[in-house]
């Protein structure tokens, strides 16, 4: 069982000190490497009032420059918004800079504001997404190719330099719907389940992903993003992490995210209602037990822990640092 961080970078309410949050996240990543974490991932949004960082590859490069073994990745880049050739080249560049430590995670996106920023109609996102995955793979192969689709027309293209590894970086798809999971099985190297899906829905998504992957001759690779927090006691974990994760979930509920549509009113979004079979938090023994339970149910190879919440701004950096140390001392060794 491997563990990584997923770091949401923003500074609510107005994004005034995002530069300081970046400094904190880099320090958290450096400590995570020492504590036994395997990776650190970053996401993408645009026009968020809290200043959510829009360029995950740039912050991944900053982290790669200050670490040695830590894999750096995106979870996720909103692929329909990007020129696939430009993105393929940027990823190759970071792959070479990091000596093969980049993992590209991509997703469809769900916030209309993200698409308005790039004048991309949301109705085109699936077609653009699937064309882009195919183009990126062809770019990484290093051979001359042409491509003619609905949204992209390329003639006699050959990308140089090649990726650090001949096969190119792993390309993962993050999704929280059945169609998305099946798409990951068809065209990706792995599937990343979202952090706020409950266990039953996660199992269902993973099963659909695995069936599609096996059908297309791919070896399934499952990563689970999870909202998680460890403390000396359950009460302490709830006190520090509870308000942050509930605030984040209310944001997702207001934006119509799939996994929260069963809640009829915002008032139902309480830690008591949300935590069971969704959030991993408590003392070290309880967290170890929960990670094993989720791993046995899904056969996940890695957990990406969202300790920092962009839309609430917390928990504070000093508490995140202490939790990373506690994970490294008492949780990760018991899950290896």
VEXDREN-2710 file (C-alpha; in Angstrom, 1 decimal):
% VEXDREN-2710
k/r/px/py/pz
1/UNK/0.0/0.0/0.0
2/UNK/1.4/3.4/-1.1
3/UNK/0.5/6.8/0.2
4/UNK/0.6/10.2/-1.5
5/UNK/-0.7/13.7/-0.8
6/UNK/-3.2/15.6/-2.8
7/UNK/-2.7/19.3/-2.2
8/UNK/-5.5/21.8/-3.0
9/UNK/-3.9/25.2/-3.2
10/UNK/-6.0/28.3/-2.6
11/UNK/-6.3/31.1/0.0
12/UNK/-10.0/31.8/0.8
13/UNK/-11.8/34.0/0.7
14/UNK/-10.1/36.2/-2.0
15/UNK/-6.9/34.4/-2.9
16/UNK/-4.7/37.2/-1.5
17/UNK/-1.8/35.1/-0.2
18/UNK/-1.6/32.1/-2.5
19/UNK/2.2/32.6/-2.7
20/UNK/2.4/31.8/1.0
21/UNK/0.2/28.7/0.5
22/UNK/2.5/27.5/-2.2
23/UNK/5.5/27.8/0.1
24/UNK/3.6/25.7/2.7
25/UNK/2.7/23.0/0.2
26/UNK/6.3/22.7/-0.9
27/UNK/7.4/22.3/2.7
28/UNK/4.6/19.7/3.2
29/UNK/5.8/17.8/0.2
30/UNK/9.4/17.7/1.3
31/UNK/8.3/16.5/4.8
32/UNK/6.0/13.9/3.1
33/UNK/9.0/12.5/1.2
34/UNK/11.0/12.0/4.4
35/UNK/7.9/10.5/6.2
36/UNK/7.5/7.7/3.6
37/UNK/4.9/9.2/1.3
38/UNK/5.3/8.1/-2.4
39/UNK/3.8/11.1/-4.3
40/UNK/2.2/14.5/-4.3
41/UNK/-0.6/15.5/-6.7
42/UNK/-2.2/18.8/-7.6
43/UNK/-5.4/19.9/-9.3
44/UNK/-6.7/22.6/-11.6
45/UNK/-9.5/25.2/-11.5
46/UNK/-10.0/28.6/-13.0
47/UNK/-11.8/31.8/-11.9
48/UNK/-12.3/30.5/-8.3
49/UNK/-12.6/33.5/-6.0
50/UNK/-10.4/31.8/-3.4
51/UNK/-7.5/31.8/-5.9
52/UNK/-7.4/28.1/-6.6
53/UNK/-4.0/27.6/-8.3
54/UNK/-4.7/27.1/-12.1
55/UNK/-1.5/25.5/-13.3
56/UNK/-0.7/22.2/-11.6
57/UNK/2.3/21.3/-13.7
58/UNK/4.1/24.4/-12.6
59/UNK/3.7/23.7/-8.9
60/UNK/4.6/20.1/-9.6
61/UNK/7.8/21.3/-11.1
62/UNK/8.6/23.4/-8.0
63/UNK/8.1/20.3/-5.8
64/UNK/10.1/18.1/-8.1
65/UNK/13.0/20.5/-7.9
66/UNK/13.1/20.2/-4.1
67/UNK/12.6/16.5/-3.7
68/UNK/14.5/13.4/-4.9
69/UNK/12.3/10.4/-5.0
70/UNK/8.7/11.8/-4.6
71/UNK/6.6/11.3/-7.7
72/UNK/4.7/14.5/-8.7
73/UNK/1.5/14.5/-10.6
74/UNK/-1.8/16.0/-11.5
75/UNK/-5.2/14.9/-10.2
76/UNK/-6.5/16.3/-12.3
77/UNK/-5.7/18.5/-15.3
78/UNK/-8.9/19.5/-17.0
79/UNK/-8.0/18.0/-20.3
80/UNK/-10.7/19.4/-22.6
81/UNK/-9.4/22.9/-21.8
82/UNK/-5.8/22.2/-23.1
83/UNK/-4.2/21.9/-26.5
84/UNK/-3.1/18.3/-26.3
85/UNK/0.2/18.8/-28.2
86/UNK/1.3/21.6/-25.9
87/UNK/0.3/19.6/-22.9
88/UNK/2.2/16.6/-24.1
89/UNK/5.3/18.7/-24.6
90/UNK/5.0/20.3/-21.1
91/UNK/4.6/16.9/-19.5
92/UNK/7.7/15.6/-21.4
93/UNK/9.6/18.6/-20.1
94/UNK/8.7/17.9/-16.5
95/UNK/9.3/14.2/-17.0
96/UNK/12.9/15.0/-18.1
97/UNK/13.4/17.6/-15.3
98/UNK/12.2/15.1/-12.7
99/UNK/14.0/12.1/-14.2
100/UNK/10.8/10.2/-14.8
101/UNK/8.8/11.1/-11.7
102/UNK/5.8/12.7/-13.4
103/UNK/2.3/11.1/-13.4
104/UNK/-0.3/12.7/-15.6
105/UNK/-3.9/12.5/-14.2
106/UNK/-6.6/14.0/-16.4
107/UNK/-10.4/14.6/-16.0
108/UNK/-13.4/16.1/-17.8
109/UNK/-14.1/19.0/-15.4
110/UNK/-17.5/19.9/-14.0
111/UNK/-17.4/23.7/-13.2
112/UNK/-18.9/25.9/-16.0
113/UNK/-16.5/28.7/-15.0
114/UNK/-13.5/26.6/-16.0
115/UNK/-14.9/26.1/-19.5
116/UNK/-16.0/29.8/-19.9
117/UNK/-12.4/30.9/-19.2
118/UNK/-11.2/29.0/-22.3
119/UNK/-14.3/29.5/-24.5
120/UNK/-14.9/25.7/-24.6
121/UNK/-18.5/24.6/-24.6
122/UNK/-19.1/22.0/-21.9
123/UNK/-21.1/19.8/-24.3
124/UNK/-17.8/19.2/-26.2
125/UNK/-15.8/18.0/-23.3
126/UNK/-16.1/14.3/-23.8
127/UNK/-15.1/14.4/-27.5
128/UNK/-12.3/16.8/-26.8
129/UNK/-11.1/14.6/-23.9
130/UNK/-10.9/11.4/-25.8
131/UNK/-9.2/13.0/-28.8
132/UNK/-6.7/14.6/-26.5
133/UNK/-5.8/11.3/-24.8
134/UNK/-5.1/9.7/-28.2
135/UNK/-3.0/12.7/-29.4
136/UNK/-0.9/12.8/-26.2
137/UNK/-0.1/9.1/-26.5
138/UNK/1.0/9.6/-30.1
139/UNK/3.1/12.6/-29.2
140/UNK/4.9/10.5/-26.5
141/UNK/5.6/7.7/-29.0
142/UNK/8.1/9.9/-30.8
143/UNK/7.0/8.7/-34.2
144/UNK/5.6/10.8/-37.1
145/UNK/1.8/10.8/-37.1
146/UNK/-1.3/12.6/-38.4
147/UNK/-4.6/12.9/-36.7
148/UNK/-8.0/14.1/-38.0
149/UNK/-10.9/14.2/-35.5
150/UNK/-13.8/16.5/-34.8
151/UNK/-11.8/19.0/-32.8
152/UNK/-8.2/18.5/-33.8
153/UNK/-6.5/18.2/-37.2
154/UNK/-2.8/17.5/-37.2
155/UNK/-0.6/16.6/-40.2
156/UNK/2.8/14.9/-40.2
157/UNK/3.7/15.8/-36.6
158/UNK/6.7/14.4/-34.7
159/UNK/7.4/15.5/-31.1
160/UNK/10.9/15.8/-29.7
161/UNK/12.4/15.2/-27.2
162/UNK/11.1/11.9/-26.1
163/UNK/9.9/11.2/-22.5
164/UNK/12.4/10.1/-19.9
165/UNK/11.1/6.5/-20.2
166/UNK/10.4/5.1/-23.6
167/UNK/6.8/4.2/-22.6
168/UNK/6.1/7.7/-21.4
169/UNK/4.6/8.8/-18.1
170/UNK/1.6/7.0/-16.7
171/UNK/-1.7/8.5/-17.9
172/UNK/-4.5/8.2/-15.3
173/UNK/-8.1/9.3/-15.5
174/UNK/-9.9/10.6/-12.5
175/UNK/-13.7/10.3/-12.4
176/UNK/-16.7/9.9/-10.1
177/UNK/-19.2/8.5/-12.6
178/UNK/-19.7/5.0/-14.1
179/UNK/-19.1/6.4/-17.6
180/UNK/-15.9/8.0/-16.5
181/UNK/-14.7/4.8/-14.8
182/UNK/-15.4/2.8/-17.9
183/UNK/-13.5/5.4/-20.0
184/UNK/-10.5/5.0/-17.8
185/UNK/-10.6/1.3/-18.3
186/UNK/-10.7/1.7/-22.1
187/UNK/-8.0/4.4/-22.7
188/UNK/-6.0/5.1/-19.5
189/UNK/-3.2/3.4/-17.5
190/UNK/-5.1/3.7/-14.3
191/UNK/-8.2/5.0/-12.5
192/UNK/-8.3/7.6/-9.8
193/UNK/-11.5/7.6/-7.7
194/UNK/-12.5/11.0/-6.2
195/UNK/-12.0/11.8/-2.6
196/UNK/-15.6/12.3/-1.6
197/UNK/-17.3/9.2/-3.0
198/UNK/-18.5/6.8/-0.3
199/UNK/-17.2/3.2/-0.1
200/UNK/-20.2/1.6/-1.8
201/UNK/-20.0/3.9/-4.8
202/UNK/-16.2/3.7/-4.9
203/UNK/-16.4/-0.1/-5.1
204/UNK/-19.0/0.1/-7.9
205/UNK/-16.8/2.5/-9.9
206/UNK/-13.7/0.4/-9.4
207/UNK/-15.6/-2.7/-10.5
208/UNK/-16.7/-1.0/-13.7
209/UNK/-13.2/0.3/-14.3
210/UNK/-11.6/-3.1/-13.9
211/UNK/-14.1/-4.8/-16.2
212/UNK/-13.4/-2.2/-18.9
213/UNK/-9.6/-2.4/-18.4
214/UNK/-9.5/-6.2/-18.6
215/UNK/-11.8/-6.2/-21.7
216/UNK/-9.3/-4.0/-23.5
217/UNK/-6.3/-6.0/-22.3
218/UNK/-5.0/-3.5/-19.7
219/UNK/-3.8/-4.3/-16.2
220/UNK/-6.0/-2.5/-13.7
221/UNK/-4.4/0.1/-11.6
222/UNK/-6.5/1.8/-8.9
223/UNK/-5.6/4.9/-6.9
224/UNK/-8.1/6.3/-4.3
225/UNK/-8.1/9.9/-3.3
226/UNK/-9.4/10.2/0.2
227/UNK/-10.2/12.9/2.7
228/UNK/-8.3/11.7/5.8
229/UNK/-6.9/12.9/9.0
230/UNK/-5.0/11.2/11.9
231/UNK/-4.7/12.4/15.4
232/UNK/-4.0/11.0/18.8
233/UNK/-7.8/10.7/19.4
234/UNK/-10.9/10.6/17.3
235/UNK/-12.2/13.7/19.1
236/UNK/-9.1/15.7/18.1
237/UNK/-9.3/14.6/14.5
238/UNK/-13.0/15.7/14.3
239/UNK/-12.3/19.0/16.0
240/UNK/-9.4/20.0/13.6
241/UNK/-10.5/18.4/10.3
242/UNK/-14.3/18.2/10.6
243/UNK/-15.2/21.8/9.9
244/UNK/-12.8/22.0/7.0
245/UNK/-14.1/18.9/5.1
246/UNK/-17.7/19.8/5.8
247/UNK/-17.2/23.3/4.4
248/UNK/-15.6/21.8/1.3
249/UNK/-18.5/19.3/0.8
250/UNK/-21.0/22.1/1.0
251/UNK/-19.1/23.8/-1.8
252/UNK/-19.4/20.7/-3.9
253/UNK/-23.1/20.2/-3.0
254/UNK/-23.8/23.8/-4.2
255/UNK/-21.9/23.0/-7.5
256/UNK/-24.0/19.9/-8.1
257/UNK/-21.2/17.3/-7.7
258/UNK/-22.6/13.8/-8.4
259/UNK/-21.7/12.2/-5.1
260/UNK/-23.7/14.7/-3.1
261/UNK/-27.0/14.7/-5.0
262/UNK/-28.6/12.4/-2.5
263/UNK/-28.5/15.2/0.1
264/UNK/-31.7/17.3/-0.3
265/UNK/-30.6/20.3/1.7
266/UNK/-27.2/21.8/2.7
267/UNK/-28.2/21.4/6.4
268/UNK/-27.9/17.6/5.9
269/UNK/-24.1/18.0/5.3
270/UNK/-22.8/17.3/8.8
271/UNK/-19.8/15.3/9.8
272/UNK/-22.1/12.8/11.5
273/UNK/-23.9/12.2/8.2
274/UNK/-20.8/12.4/5.9
275/UNK/-18.0/10.6/7.8
276/UNK/-19.2/6.9/7.8
277/UNK/-17.8/5.0/4.8
278/UNK/-16.5/8.2/3.3
279/UNK/-13.9/10.1/5.5
280/UNK/-11.0/8.3/7.1
281/UNK/-10.2/10.0/10.4
282/UNK/-9.4/9.0/13.9
283/UNK/-6.5/7.7/15.9
284/UNK/-3.7/5.8/14.2
285/UNK/-5.1/2.4/14.9
286/UNK/-8.5/3.4/13.5
287/UNK/-6.9/4.9/10.4
288/UNK/-4.8/1.8/9.7
289/UNK/-8.0/-0.4/10.1
290/UNK/-9.9/1.9/7.6
291/UNK/-7.1/1.9/5.0
292/UNK/-6.9/-1.9/5.1
293/UNK/-10.7/-2.1/4.8
294/UNK/-10.8/0.2/1.7
295/UNK/-7.8/-1.5/0.2
296/UNK/-9.3/-5.0/0.6
297/UNK/-12.6/-3.8/-0.9
298/UNK/-11.0/-2.1/-4.0
299/UNK/-7.5/-3.6/-4.4
300/UNK/-6.2/0.0/-4.5
301/UNK/-2.4/0.3/-4.9
302/UNK/-2.2/3.8/-3.5
303/UNK/-4.1/6.3/-1.4
304/UNK/-3.8/10.1/-2.2
305/UNK/-4.7/11.9/1.0
306/UNK/-6.4/15.3/0.8
307/UNK/-5.3/17.0/4.0
308/UNK/-5.6/20.5/2.8
309/UNK/-8.9/21.9/1.5
310/UNK/-8.9/24.7/-1.0
311/UNK/-12.4/26.0/-0.4
312/UNK/-12.1/26.2/3.4
313/UNK/-8.4/27.2/3.5
314/UNK/-7.5/24.7/6.2
315/UNK/-6.5/23.0/8.3
316/UNK/-3.5/25.2/9.1
317/UNK/-0.1/24.4/7.8
318/UNK/1.4/23.6/11.2
319/UNK/-1.3/21.0/11.9
320/UNK/-0.8/19.5/8.4
321/UNK/2.9/19.1/9.1
322/UNK/2.2/17.3/12.4
323/UNK/-0.3/15.0/10.7
324/UNK/2.2/14.1/8.0
325/UNK/4.7/13.1/10.6
326/UNK/2.1/11.1/12.5
327/UNK/1.1/9.3/9.3
328/UNK/4.8/8.5/8.7
329/UNK/5.3/7.3/12.2
330/UNK/2.2/5.3/13.0
331/UNK/0.1/4.7/9.9
332/UNK/2.2/4.1/6.8
333/UNK/4.5/1.5/8.4
334/UNK/1.5/-0.5/9.5
335/UNK/0.0/-0.5/6.0
336/UNK/3.1/-1.6/4.1
END
